[in-house]
Amino acid sequence: MTENLQRPEETIALEVAGLTKRFGSYTAVAEVSFRVGRGEIFGFLGPNGAGKTTTIKMLAGLLRPDNGDITICGHRMAADPAACKKLTAYIPDRPYLYEKLTGYEFLQFVASLYSLPRQQFDRINHYLQLFDLLDWQHHLIECYSHGMKQKIIMTAAFMLDCPLIVVDEPMVGLDPKSARIVKELLKNHARQGNSIFLSTHSLEIAEELCDRIGIIVHGELRSLGTLESLRREARLENSGLEEIFLELTGADELTAIIAALKGENR
Amino acid sequence: MRLRLLTPFLRTMRNRFFPAGTVPVKSLAVGLFGLLVCLVLYLVSLKVVGYFHRQSELGVILSLKIFQMAWIIMFAMLIFSCMVTSVSTLFLSRDNEIIVAAPVTPAEIYFMRYLTTTFYTAWMMVVFSLPVFGAYGRVFQAGIFYWPLLIICLAATALIASGIGMALTVVLVRFFPARQTKDIIFYLSLCFGIFIYIIFRLLRPEDLVNPDKYAQFVEYLSAISQPAGPYVPAAWSANLLSIYLLDRQIDWLLLALLAVGAPSLFFIGEWLMQQFFLTGYTRSQESFGGFRPFTRRSRYRPGAAGWIFRKESKTFLRDSAEWSQLFMIAALVVVYLYSFKALPVERSPMQTEYVTNLISFLNVGMTGFIITSLAGRFVFPAVGAETPAFWLIHSSPLSINRFLLYKFLFYLAPFTLLSLLLVVTSDALLAISGPMWWFSVIASLVICWTVVGMAVGFGAHYADFKAENRAAALGGMGALLFLFTAMSVVFLIIAGGALPMYHFMRHWIAGREIHLAHRAALLAWLAGSLLLGGLSVGFFWRKGCRSLTG
């Protein structure tokens, strides 16, 4: 369904330039710019309140930026939001759904919003089976657990098969098996030439999945690059992402706090 | 210790009405508006009660019977309302997870819920009944103790009603899951409301102004409205105040019963809470009907419009709090149409044809106001009813404009049908045909479509995605503004048609020739109404779209 919107010559799936969002006098996102290539998994990290969710909401077309541009597969969000949204599947961190629909009806509803052809819709069985939701698909969503709701949103996102998936905290509420499946599905989706913009607090997930990582602090993009380049930037050549993250986000006070806690335990 | 659980309630109230660092302009405006409503209620009650009081002995008796009936109806309404609310506050409240997990006894929780539930269910009735009962004091020239006695009676009646309602709820939830109990109580209270409404209508209050039936009516009323005996706490209040109004005597026994009743019921409720709360709370966490497949698989067909309609209807029909309102609408329609059947047009000094046509004309306005209030209840909250799941629509390729259009189209059909049902049936009961029939149908359609369109636009602009349910959205400022604006537009459309229709009908009924100017004036009214409707819808629709796109 998205073939006619995709431009084969386009090698950039997502381009963000000078993205800024202010709430009153508070600047939540300031002049953020980056690109996500085709087939790339891009990790977006940052401490609480750094501007991750605000950025993601702008990418999904839920918030209008005050300045800057978002381009998805060559379509500008400001000029053609419908085309951009058709090319993007969004997975929010909190699974707010229509509680009085069944899971299957919810998927039908999402498919209808994206004008999905019937053959493509029929692929949901594969994902429902993967997520152990086949037996629950005709039950009302109001009786689903948090994890089941998250899995039905995942099913919807993979069903759409969009060239870009924007995902906020993908593993929250998922059991280990489902988390493993989601990781494999994301990798597989990227291998097929699609892109994933992934925001997470889990540094293990970022380390395992992401080709490149952007770190946002106080609304500004502090660092951007592969894990190797971030290591060099933090001058922590043999360290894991946790140390690099703490170093780059300026959590200097953390050392003192950890020392104090260790002192308390003694 | 018991007061600590009240802190969130008190702080929330303070932050809501007196936000730190700002002058509470909004709260003051709401307060002033409330005072104004109280003043109007007081003056109207003064006039009505005064009128009865002046009609010799019979009038005094009649006014006191109405006084006693009002107390008993208010008491019954308070019990039902308290039961519905207390299922939510006691068992389904979101803060239960924090409070019940904390080292707090059920007795402490009961104390907090008892006070907050009483406040939620009774404040409006207490505030707005004060001026009505106050008017009785003025008309009967009651002594100085009437006011403190009235306040004591109101507070005691509200607290006793809460005590009964909450104790019953705790016991009921012990046996049924909370959601089911809430539905059962809700249907019961709805039936009670409809019963009172239909009974009141069938009493034919218009006969009060018919001297032929006056004595018969009073006899009937006094027969059915005897105070419900010594066991109904509302009758204690009504009798205590009636005796004081008539003889300036305080019945100390009744006063003592009121004073002892509230705390006794509270302690009984508290004991029941200690016995049954945890079992009830456990049951309340069971999903209602969640463990069975809900529907059979239907084939997927592409097309957003069809699926928005299906989602809207499924969500509505699967939520008992929503579809049960249809009973209320059915009762409203029956009573509304019954009123036309019962109209004594033949007793009018004017020619019957003039009167029926005039009523038919005014009926268009009445239908418009009914459609407006129903649109306020169902269409205005429709966008907010998407709940936080609205992210799905917002992030999809479907434009907000088109989404609102589908919502509008979904509600247009039932509202058009209802509007036509009210107008065409009442026209038939009044034996209206010819130009007035056409006028009433066309005007009601223009009004209906305008009002539904405005409700969608207003609803989008003031969408509250966090509202617990559609009814909750009605309490907001947006709903009030919608009702006020839409009713003004309805009034303008009707008022604009009054003069051209008057001239037209005068000639038509007299069998005189209808001039071109008469037809032109009506056409101009129609064009003007369409323009006004279109502009109103367009303006608020655009505002709504802009708010949603952020």
Interface residues (C-beta under 8 A of the other chain):
Chain A: A60 G61 L62 L63 R64 P81 A82 A83 K85 K86 T88 Y90 P92 R94 Y96 L97 Y98 E99 K100 L101 T102 Y104 E105 Q108 F109 V110 A111 S112 L113 Y114 S115 L116 P117 R118 F121 D122 H138 H139 L140 E142 C143
Chain B: S287 G289 G290 F291 R292 P293 F294 T295 R296 R297 S298 R299 Y300 R301 P302 G303 A304 G306 W307 I308 R310 K311 K314 T315 R318 D319 E386 T387 P388 A389 W391 L392 I393 H394 S395 S396 P397 L398 S399 T549 G550
